[in-house]
Amino acid sequence: ILRFLIWQRNGEKIKK
């Protein structure tokens, strides 16, 4: 699950 690590770092932009 590599996308999970990338989302966690850019999760602030994706969650918002």
N, C-alpha and C positions, 0 to 999 in steps of 0.2 A: 504493500500500500504506500506508494511514493506520493500520490496526490494528497494523501492525508497530511503528510509533513508540510507540503507546500501550502495547503489550505490553512494549517495552524499558523503559519508565518503570515500569510495574507488573509487570514480569517477576518481580521478587522475590516478589510475592504469588502470582502464577500458577505460578511454578516450584515454590514451596513448597506 
